[in-house]
Amino acid sequence: MTQSAAVIPSNFNPTVYEALESADNVIFFQWDLTADTFKLRDTSSKHRYALPNQFNHASTQLTLGGLVHPDDAGMLEQYLHRIYHERRIRRKQYNISARLRSNKRPLWLWSEVHLVTYYQGRHPMMAFGNIRNIQAEKLWQERISRRANTDDLTGLLSKGTAQLRIRAALRKMVPETGSASLLIIDADEFKTINDTFGHLFGDKVLREIAQAINKNFRQNDIKGRIGGDEFIVLLPGMSNADVLKRHCSALCRRLSLVLHKDGKHHAFSISIGAAQYPAHGQSYEELFARADEALYESKRRGKGRYVLYQPDMSETSDSNDSPLPDSRPIQTESITELQARIQQMQTTITYLEKMMCTLLEAKK
C-alpha cells in the first residue's frame, strides 16, 4: 500500500496561517465596543490564558476583574480613554505589553496585545486584536537587565546603577519635607582577610556582608556595592538619628565575627559612616563626601562602629557613635592577642588529649 503524499502549499493559505499562529502562541479576539462584549475567534484552540471564550462587560472585566495584572490595567484604561476622546482617525492601531492571568503556573504571563479599532463617524464600534505570549522574551530581557544592573558576586546593585538610583531618588525630594540617610559601609582590614584566608574565602565574606545588609534594611532602600569591600545604602524617609543608629549598630553587631579556616583565625568587623538629607547635603556628591568623612572618623576611633557625620568631626563627642557593646575597638594588637590566646588553647587541648591517652593505656 502506497502512502499518500503530503500536500505542500505553494502560497499562504488558512492552514499556513494557523500553523504560524500556533507556533507563535497567538490568539485572536473581537471586542464589540458598543455592546462591550469580548469573544475569542477560535474557541477550540489551546492557550494558557484564563480568558473565557466569550464574556460581557468586557471593559470592566479586563480592567477590574483580575484578567489583567493590577499594575498593567492602567494601559488598557488609557486605550479606552484614547479611543473615546481622540477621534481624529477612523482606524487606529494600539499596542500594549501587559501581564494577563494564566490558567497555569506562573499566575501571570507577559503578553503583547495588538488592537485595531474601527469607528463609525466619531464613535468607536469594534476592535479586533491578537494576543502573543512574550513571557520567555520578557524573562530573558529581565535577566539581561538584572545582570547589567546588579553586582555578580553579591546580588546587590552595581556601582553605576546604585549611583543612578540614589541620584534619581534625591532629585525627587524636597528639602522642606523630604528626608533620607546615606550610609557607606566598609569591611575593616579586608586585605588582611584575603591575605590570610585567600580570595575565594574573601568573596564568601563579601556575600555574607551583602546578605546582612539585605536583612538589616528595608526592601525599598537602595543597596549597592561600590567597591571591592565598600557598600552603599540610601534609606529614603529616614530622618530619626536614634532609629538610624539602632539599625547601623545592629548591622555592626551582626558582622562582628571571628573568621576560621584551616586552623587560622582572624577577627572581622565593619565600619559605617552616615550623612543625612537635607541637613548634611542635598546632592549625591555632598552626601557621599559627608558620609565618607564619617566613615574615616569611624576608622580613626578604632573601627567596628557607626558614626554619623557632624560639621566638625574632630570635636564630635563619642555619644554620636555606637561602639559594639561590651567590647573594645578592634585593633591590630587585640587581634594578635586573640590569635595567641587561641593558639595557647589549642596547645593545652593537645596536651590534655595526650594525658588522657596515657591514663587510658596505664589502666589497661
C-alpha positions, 0 to 999 in steps of 0.5 A: 500500500502506497502512502499518500503524499503530503500536500505542500502549499505553494502560497499562504493559505488558512492552514499556513496561517494557523500553523504560524499562529500556533507556533507563535502562541497567538490568539485572536479576539473581537471586542464589540465596543458598543455592546462591550462584549469580548469573544475569542475567534477560535474557541477550540484552540489551546492557550494558557490564558484564563480568558473565557471564550466569550464574556460581557462587560468586557471593559470592566472585566479586563480592567477590574476583574483580575484578567489583567495584572493590577499594575498593567490595567492602567494601559488598557484604561488609557486605550479606552480613554484614547479611543473615546476622546481622540477621534481624529482617525477612523482606524487606529492601531494600539499596542500594549505589553501587559501581564494577563492571568494564566490558567497555569503556573506562573499566575501571570504571563507577559503578553503583547496585545495588538488592537485595531479599532474601527469607528463609525463617524466619531464613535468607536464600534469594534476592535479586533486584536491578537494576543502573543505570549512574550513571557520567555522574551520578557524573562530573558530581557529581565535577566539581561537587565538584572545582570547589567544592573546588579553586582555578580558576586553579591546580588546587590546593585552595581556601582553605576546603577546604585549611583543612578538610583540614589541620584534619581531618588534625591532629585525627587525630594524636597528639602522642606519635607523630604528626608533620607540617610546615606550610609557607606559601609566598609569591611575593616582590614579586608586585605588582611582577610584575603591575605590570610584566608585567600580570595575565594574565602574573601568573596564568601565574606563579601556575600555574607556582608551583602546578605546582612545588609539585605536583612538589616534594611528595608526592601525599598532602600537602595543597596549597592556595592561600590567597591571591592569591600565598600557598600552603599545604602540610601534609606529614603524617609529616614530622618530619626538619628536614634532609629538610624543608629539602632539599625547601623549598630545592629548591622555592626553587631551582626558582622562582628565575627571571628573568621576560621579556616584551616586552623587560622583565625582572624577577627572581622568587623565593619565600619559605617559612616552616615550623612543625612538629607537635607541637613548634611547635603542635598546632592549625591556628591555632598552626601557621599563626601559627608558620609565618607568623612564619617566613615574615616572618623569611624576608622580613626576611633578604632573601627567596628562602629557607626558614626554619623557625620557632624560639621566638625568631626574632630570635636564630635563627642563619642555619644554620636557613635555606637561602639559594639557593646561590651567590647573594645575597638578592634585593633591590630594588637587585640587581634594578635592577642586573640590569635595567641590566646587561641593558639595557647588553647589549642596547645593545652587541648593537645596536651590534655588529649595526650594525658588522657591517652596515657591514663587510658593505656596505664589502666589497661 
